[in-house]
Amino acid sequence: MKKRYFIISTALFLLGGFYLSTTELPKGFSKNKLLNLSKKFVLNLNNHNYSQCYNCFNNTMKRAMSQEKLTEICEPVLQSLGDFVRFKGFTFSPVKEHNSSYVVCTVNCVYTKGTASFLISYTSDMEVGGLYIK
């Protein structure tokens, strides 16, 4: 029996190592920089500093969503969540699509009335190319 558990745990260890090695960020991306940008972005949303958030958007995002639309979408969501309490966790997922790379940062947050996850896509220029709140 001990041999079987050793093999299973070894296989899981190897699979885990493979997974970790395949989730490396593309060249030019830094976890520390992404972490700091994501924290700042979410804090600006929580403080209703939508112009600061809008200034982080890349041109494609700016064409797709005006600052007024960002405010219109985020305001009721943030009001329903209550006051920001703390960051709960961060994950970084590299994505390669159409010969370009970007990273999706998931920021999990705790609020007085619930939790929220912010999915923020960063371009290689460290601009926000996508935003989703769930």
C-alpha positions in Angstrom: 0.0 0.0 0.0 2.7 2.5 0.9 4.3 2.0 -2.6 1.0 3.0 -4.3 0.7 6.2 -2.3 4.3 7.1 -3.1 3.7 6.6 -6.8 0.5 8.7 -6.7 2.1 11.5 -4.7 5.2 11.4 -7.0 2.9 11.6 -10.1 1.0 14.5 -8.6 4.3 16.2 -7.7 5.5 15.8 -11.3 2.2 17.1 -12.7 2.2 20.0 -10.4 5.8 20.9 -11.5 4.7 20.7 -15.1 1.8 23.0 -14.4 3.9 25.5 -12.6 6.5 25.5 -15.4 3.8 26.1 -18.1 2.3 29.1 -16.3 5.4 31.2 -16.5 4.7 34.8 -17.6 5.6 35.8 -21.1 8.8 37.8 -21.6 8.4 41.4 -20.5 5.9 40.7 -17.7 6.8 40.9 -14.1 4.6 39.4 -11.3 5.6 42.2 -8.9 4.7 44.9 -11.4 1.4 43.2 -12.3 0.6 42.8 -8.6 1.2 46.5 -7.9 -0.7 47.6 -10.9 -3.6 45.4 -10.1 -3.8 46.5 -6.4 -3.7 50.1 -7.5 -6.3 49.6 -10.2 -8.8 47.8 -7.8 -8.2 50.4 -5.1 -9.0 53.2 -7.6 -12.2 51.4 -8.5 -13.1 51.0 -4.8 -12.4 54.7 -4.3 -14.5 55.6 -7.3 -11.5 57.1 -9.1 -12.8 56.0 -12.5 -10.7 58.5 -14.4 -7.5 56.9 -13.0 -8.8 53.5 -14.1 -9.7 54.8 -17.5 -6.2 56.2 -18.0 -4.8 52.7 -17.5 -6.9 51.4 -20.5 -5.2 50.7 -23.8 -6.7 52.4 -26.9 -8.9 49.4 -27.8 -10.4 49.4 -24.4 -10.9 53.2 -24.5 -12.8 52.9 -27.8 -14.9 50.1 -26.4 -15.8 51.8 -23.1 -16.0 55.4 -22.2 -15.2 56.7 -18.7 -18.9 57.4 -18.2 -19.8 53.8 -19.2 -17.1 52.5 -16.8 -18.7 54.5 -14.0 -22.2 53.4 -15.0 -21.2 49.7 -14.8 -19.0 49.8 -11.7 -21.0 52.1 -9.4 -23.9 49.7 -8.7 -21.7 46.7 -8.4 -19.4 48.3 -5.9 -22.4 49.7 -3.9 -23.9 46.3 -3.7 -20.6 44.9 -2.3 -20.3 47.4 0.5 -17.0 48.7 1.8 -13.7 47.2 0.7 -12.2 45.1 3.5 -9.1 43.4 2.0 -7.4 41.6 -0.9 -7.9 37.9 -0.6 -5.6 36.6 -3.4 -4.1 37.1 -6.8 -3.4 34.7 -9.7 -1.7 35.4 -13.0 -2.6 33.5 -16.2 -0.6 34.0 -19.4 -2.5 34.0 -22.6 -1.1 33.9 -26.2 -3.5 34.8 -28.9 -3.0 36.0 -32.5 0.8 36.4 -32.2 0.4 38.6 -29.1 0.8 37.7 -25.4 -1.1 39.1 -22.4 -1.6 38.2 -18.8 -5.0 38.0 -17.0 -4.7 38.9 -13.4 -7.5 37.7 -11.1 -7.8 39.8 -8.0 -10.1 38.3 -5.3 -11.4 40.8 -2.8 -13.5 40.8 0.4 -16.2 43.4 1.0 -18.5 44.0 3.9 -21.5 42.5 2.0 -19.7 39.8 -0.1 -16.7 39.0 -2.3 -15.7 39.9 -5.8 -13.2 38.8 -8.4 -11.7 41.3 -10.8 -10.2 39.8 -14.0 -7.9 42.4 -15.5 -6.1 41.7 -18.8 -2.7 43.4 -19.2 -1.0 44.0 -22.5 2.7 43.8 -23.0 2.7 47.6 -22.5 1.2 47.0 -19.0 -2.1 48.7 -20.1 -5.5 47.3 -19.2 -6.9 45.5 -22.3 -9.9 43.9 -20.6 -11.9 44.1 -17.4 -14.5 41.7 -16.0 -16.0 41.7 -12.5 -17.7 38.7 -11.0 
